Amino acid sequence: MIAARRLVAGLVAVLAMLSPGAAAHADPVAVHDARDDLAYVDRMLFDTSIHDFQQAATHGDPWFDWSSDGCSAPLVGNTGRSFDFTEPCRRHDFGYRNLRLLDRRYGVDDWSSASRKQVDAQFLSDMRAHCHGRSILLRPTCYAWAETFYAAVRVAG
């Protein structure tokens, strides 16, 4: 039963990529359940490279909330001379929005201070990975910004 459900979900995802109009007419409730949806969100957050996450965000299952307001850091935004945290912020938004969404849809009650802390820790890890790819001269400033952004989401959420 679960294999058949996953097969149908896979077919719906392929249709969504090939023909957005066809996917819009599919009944997403028929192929989604709380456990599978939570596993998908967890996989996108914690077991997917940032590059693969970017690809999924472009062509992802419309059942999930892929919207992002960027880093929403006043005066600083997503980027500066030493950093570009656009993609880490996008994944962070995905985590917050979808864990809340699943809580509303299914009452899974997975949106807690522990899950928020885990999403925030992934955000910091993504930002640090980005900083590691910057020139050696820019890394210290980039890491400092990463810690600042992390501290801000821990306080303000």
C-alpha positions as CSV (number, residue, x, y, z in Angstrom):
1,M,0.0,0.0,0.0
2,I,2.8,2.4,1.0
3,A,4.8,1.5,-2.2
4,A,1.7,2.2,-4.4
5,R,1.1,5.5,-2.6
6,R,4.8,6.5,-3.2
7,L,4.5,5.5,-6.8
8,V,1.4,7.7,-7.3
9,A,3.2,10.5,-5.4
10,G,6.1,10.2,-7.7
11,L,3.9,10.2,-10.8
12,V,2.2,13.4,-9.6
13,A,5.6,15.0,-9.0
14,V,6.7,14.1,-12.5
15,L,3.5,15.6,-13.9
16,A,4.0,18.7,-11.9
17,M,7.4,19.2,-13.5
18,L,6.3,18.4,-17.0
19,S,2.9,20.0,-17.0
20,P,2.0,22.4,-14.1
21,G,-1.6,22.5,-15.4
22,A,-2.0,18.8,-15.1
23,A,-0.6,18.7,-11.6
24,A,-3.0,21.5,-10.6
25,H,-5.9,19.2,-11.3
26,A,-4.5,16.3,-9.3
27,D,-5.9,15.8,-5.8
28,P,-2.9,16.2,-3.6
29,V,-4.8,15.0,-0.5
30,A,-5.1,11.6,-2.0
31,V,-1.3,11.0,-2.2
32,H,-0.1,12.7,1.0
33,D,-0.1,11.7,4.6
34,A,1.5,13.1,7.7
35,R,4.3,10.6,8.1
36,D,5.4,10.8,4.5
37,D,5.1,14.6,4.4
38,L,7.2,14.9,7.6
39,A,9.8,12.6,6.2
40,Y,10.0,14.6,3.0
41,V,10.4,17.9,5.0
42,D,13.1,16.3,7.2
43,R,14.9,15.0,4.1
44,M,14.8,18.4,2.4
45,L,16.1,20.1,5.6
46,F,18.7,17.7,6.9
47,D,19.7,15.1,4.3
48,T,19.8,17.1,1.1
49,S,22.7,19.2,-0.1
50,I,22.0,22.9,-0.5
51,H,22.4,22.5,-4.2
52,D,19.9,19.7,-4.4
53,F,17.6,21.7,-2.2
54,Q,17.8,24.6,-4.6
55,Q,16.8,22.3,-7.5
56,A,13.9,20.9,-5.4
57,A,12.7,24.4,-4.5
58,T,12.6,25.3,-8.2
59,H,10.6,22.1,-9.2
60,G,9.3,21.0,-5.8
61,D,6.0,19.4,-4.9
62,P,3.4,22.3,-4.8
63,W,1.8,20.6,-1.8
64,F,4.7,22.2,0.3
65,D,5.3,25.9,0.9
66,W,8.5,26.8,-1.0
67,S,8.0,30.6,-0.6
68,S,10.7,32.6,1.0
69,D,11.1,36.2,2.0
70,G,14.9,35.9,2.0
71,C,16.8,36.6,5.1
72,S,14.5,39.5,6.1
73,A,17.4,41.0,8.0
74,P,16.8,44.8,8.4
75,L,19.4,46.9,6.6
76,V,21.5,43.9,5.7
77,G,19.2,41.6,3.7
78,N,20.5,38.4,2.1
79,T,23.9,39.6,0.9
80,G,26.9,41.7,1.8
81,R,30.5,42.1,0.6
82,S,31.5,38.9,2.3
83,F,28.4,36.7,2.1
84,D,25.3,35.6,0.3
85,F,22.9,33.7,2.5
86,T,20.0,33.6,0.1
87,E,19.9,29.8,-0.2
88,P,20.5,29.1,3.5
89,C,17.6,31.5,4.3
90,R,15.4,29.9,1.7
91,R,15.9,26.5,3.3
92,H,15.4,28.0,6.8
93,D,12.1,29.5,5.6
94,F,11.1,26.1,4.1
95,G,11.7,24.4,7.5
96,Y,9.7,26.9,9.5
97,R,6.8,27.2,7.1
98,N,6.4,23.5,6.4
99,L,6.7,22.2,9.9
100,R,4.0,24.8,10.9
101,L,2.0,23.8,7.8
102,L,2.1,20.1,8.7
103,D,1.1,20.9,12.2
104,R,-2.0,22.8,10.9
105,R,-2.8,20.1,8.2
106,Y,-2.4,17.0,10.3
107,G,-2.0,18.1,13.9
108,V,1.4,16.3,14.0
109,D,2.6,18.7,16.7
110,D,6.1,18.6,15.4
111,W,6.6,22.3,15.5
112,S,8.3,22.7,18.9
113,S,11.2,24.5,20.4
114,A,13.3,21.4,19.7
115,S,12.4,21.2,16.0
116,R,12.9,25.0,15.7
117,K,16.4,24.7,17.3
118,Q,17.2,21.9,14.8
119,V,16.1,24.0,11.8
120,D,18.1,26.9,13.1
121,A,21.2,24.7,13.6
122,Q,20.9,23.6,9.9
123,F,20.6,27.3,9.0
124,L,23.9,27.9,10.7
125,S,25.5,24.9,9.1
126,D,24.4,26.0,5.7
127,M,25.7,29.5,6.2
128,R,29.1,28.2,7.5
129,A,29.4,26.0,4.5
130,H,28.8,29.0,2.3
131,C,31.4,30.9,4.2
132,H,33.9,28.1,3.8
133,G,33.6,28.5,0.0
134,R,34.5,32.2,0.2
135,S,38.0,33.6,-0.3
136,I,40.2,33.2,2.8
137,L,40.2,37.0,3.3
138,L,36.4,37.1,3.4
139,R,35.8,34.1,5.6
140,P,36.2,35.7,9.0
141,T,33.7,38.4,8.2
142,C,31.3,35.9,6.6
143,Y,31.5,33.6,9.7
144,A,30.8,36.6,11.9
145,W,27.7,37.4,9.9
146,A,26.6,33.8,10.0
147,E,26.8,33.8,13.8
148,T,24.9,37.1,13.8
149,F,22.1,35.8,11.6
150,Y,21.9,32.6,13.7
151,A,21.7,34.6,16.9
152,A,18.9,36.7,15.4
153,V,16.8,33.7,14.4
154,R,17.3,32.1,17.8
155,V,16.0,35.2,19.5
156,A,13.3,36.3,17.1
157,G,12.5,33.1,15.3
